[in-house]
Amino acid sequence: MQAPHTGIDRFQPISLAEMDGVKLQDRVDTKYVFAESRLPEVLQAMLPHYRLLEVNGARGTDYRSLYFDTADLQHYQAHHNRRTFRSKVRFREYIGSGLVFLEVKRKTGRGRTDKKRIRVEAIPEVLSAEQQAFVAAASKSDVPLQATLWNYFTRYTFVSNTAPERLTMDVALRYSAAGDDRELGGVVIAELKQERADRTSPFVRIMRERIFPTSGMSKYCVGLLMLGRNVKHNAFKAVLLKLEKLRNAA
């Protein structure tokens, strides 16, 4: 894990057990991407409104994920083509905790996201029959899937003091596949998770005041492009340009 950011230690903590009431597996997600150099001022503005997840005395959790897609990358293509109904399949490990999950995220229309997951022992390179059955039921598709790429990052998780709302901030992203590694440093990917879209959220106001617009960036899709996969990417050109500008400004 990279060194904690300035201001992280000033937040009141919240435990995993306390967060159980704010799981928000069926939710509305709103994403923002901004330069990591702006994070201290954002954290300062957030301080009165949010608590920060603390696990075993640590603030910030290292994650690693292995994404699965079809041989012709149908999940990527569905995102690129802005399909209303689409799925994402991954294993996710909370490094150091012993927790590993197989997760299926589905966009279900009207901006909502539904996430289903099961606990597993470890991240495999190939789906077992039981795992394939879970993915087929959760994604409503039985097309065979294969491992596509790994990604790694550090996540800070915040919970609102007053509303059923969670906020994650991911930093120090890195991608890996077939022996190739690419880093996506200098940026923060923030995702606000709510029962329903609420523009009065303190974080929405903080983003608006700094003129940080919402962004539809997908960590998975950007990772494929950074690793040089030869896929159609016209829809992501603006996101890639924005990331490059933010990294240069960091």
Phi, psi and omega in degrees: 000140176286166181300141180301147180283152177302127178102343181299321184287354182272347182282144170294139183277159170225142183267167176301319180298319179293332182282351184304329181280000182231043182290319176052055178287333173247113195203177171249127179255137174231125187249144176227146177231127180212167183293138181298335179295340180268357185297318181304317180290327177294316179299320179300318180290331181282338192311316182287348193249346188223152168253160186243133179298132177232126180236119181053039178081359182256140177247117188105131182236135175277132180242153163220143183226145172241118181269146176241145179211172176286167181301326179259019173058051180296326179294316176299313182298321180297321178291315180301320183274006176057044176294135181297319180251117180207163184233160174221133184237131181203156163262143179225130179245132174268096192300131179093349183259343186079006181263126177224136181228148165263124187236142172235118176254131180235132167278125189248011180102152179055031173080006184270151177237132177244128180239129174239144181208157175228149179282140177227168183282322184201170179273118179265162175276341181228137179290136173284170179300319179295318179293320177300319180295318178298314181297317180299318180291319184286326183263350182060038178208134179251021177294132181301144181239155177222155179298136186243308179200157172261148165222153185226143177194168172253134183238134168254131183242124182246151177231134181296145176285339191232348187224158175286081189213133174240155180221129175245146175232121181253133179225167176057049180287144176214142180239151180210140174195134175051041177081001180257137180234141176222137178256146176236073182268171175082004180230156173243130175251109182254137180227119179268128184242119185226157174299319175212153184300122181232106183284356177272000178306137177304322182291322176301317178297318180298319178293319181295319181298330181263005180057045172262104183285162174296154182220137182269024185298133173254122179300322181296310183296317179297322179298317178301318181289321178295330179275004172082021178293135184275082182228158176298133184217020180306320184292343183254004183299319181295321179295315180297320178295318179298316179300318180297318179295317180296319180293322179291332181275345185292000000 
